[in-house]
Every structure is written in C-alpha cells, then in structure tokens.
Amino acid sequence: MLLILKHCKTLLRILILPPAGPLLLAIIGALLLRRRPRAGRVLLATGLGSLWLLSLPVVADVLTRTAQHYPALDLNLPLQAQAIVILGGGGQRTYAPEYGGPAPDPLLLERLTYGAYVAHHTGLPILVTGNGIEARAMRDSLVRNFAIEPRWIEDRAYDTFDNASNSAQLLRADGVQSIVLVTSAEHLWRASHEFAATGLQVIPAPAGVWAERDLGVLRFLPDAQALLRSYLATYELLGEPVRELLALSHLRRH
C-alpha cells in the first residue's frame, strides 16, 4: 500500500510540474474554447505562457537562486564529519552499452563527481543511497570513474525521507554521528532537514551551485536546459512546504 502511495506521489508530481502541468492547462483550455471561450482562452494562455516563461534562462536563474540555500562547501576549513553521504534521485540508465552495466544520468553523475571530489580531499568514507539499480549505478560509477569503493550501499530508498531514515540506521551501526551531505544544491535544503531529523549532524555540500553566466540576449530565449532547471527548482520550492506539513502532522517519523 505504501509503495502504491509513493507511485501516486510520483505521478502527481509529473502532472503538476513543468512541462506536463502547463501543457495540461493549455489542453484543457483548448477543449473549453467552444463551450466556455473566456475560460478556455485564459487557461490556454496561462498554460502556454507559463511554459514559455519557465523555458527562459532568466526565469530559471531566479527560481534556481531561490531554491538554493547553501553556499559552496569550503574544503579549506576542517570538517567535523565521519562520513560522506551521496543521495540518489538524479536518474540512471538500467543498462548503458558503453559501460556494459548501469550508469548515472547527468544530474546524478554531478552529485557523484562532487562527492568523489570531497572524498579525495578529506579521505572520508562514502555512503550511497538510492533505490535498487540506482544504488548499483552509483556504486559502479564511483569505482569505475573515480577509483572509490563506497563503504555503505543503501538500496531501499524511494524518496528523500527513506534516504535519511535508512542511511541513519546504517551509519549509526558503525558509530557515525556527523556527515557531509552531498546532493544537488536545490535539493539540499529539504534533504538536510530530513537527515537532521534522524539525529545526524549535517554539513551541507551542494553540487551544482548557481553561478552567474554571461548569456547576453540568449537569457530571454527559450532553452531546454532552462526548462529542466525550472522544473528542479519548482519541485524543491513546492516540496519543502509538503515536508514541513508532513513533519508537523507526524504522518511520517524517522
């Protein structure tokens, strides 16, 4: 039953967030044009207009900056941590022909690359947490691309709440109380709260921190990467209030 609810949550997220959400609004508006022309025009314009805006780099930049709460980790300062935790959730290919096995998609690879970078600088052991084949793709990528063997592999997490709960159990069994948490910069605020709720001490280590880029007039033209960044930022901006509501309602407890 719990798994069904989690799949429903995923479906709802897909239908609400861009590009599906704005497109659904536009389709509903188009269907209403004959019977309710005013409402139809409003929905059609809102759907297509919001999709256009979310595809603009200038809009994606604003949303990204709003969703990112932590600065880049300063590795010149001493870290009071015992382990590095790298979160899944960035996507993977079940089978990548060029590697002969699973491989992470770009967003997940960005997290792994930065996690490996932190590990090489600190010498801390790594825990990877994801779901099934995702965790294997993370482990294989670290070994294959960065010559790092994760000490812990948590492969039963369906969402960030599971990432935190399951990882905390593994880490506490080895006496780990303080971690460097690596995930996408937009996701880190919500993830840090979930991990802190388990009692772990969290040092945020964001991957993909926003930085100014000189795109000139291209900032005002639609771009597929900008739409992806808008999707990721919007997901986190909506996800944090949901996390707070669930925490206050005690519907989920670590």
JOFENDA-V341431 format. One record per helix or strand of 2 or more residues. SS is the DSSP state (hx for helix, st for strand). FROM is the first residue (numbers start at 1). TO is the last residue. If there is no record, write none. Layout:
ss | from | to
SS | FROM | TO
SS | FROM | TO
This chain:
ss | from | to
hx | 2 | 16
hx | 20 | 32
hx | 37 | 54
hx | 57 | 67
st | 83 | 87
st | 92 | 96
st | 101 | 104
hx | 106 | 122
st | 125 | 129
hx | 133 | 146
st | 152 | 154
hx | 160 | 173
st | 178 | 184
hx | 188 | 196
st | 201 | 207
hx | 216 | 220
hx | 224 | 249
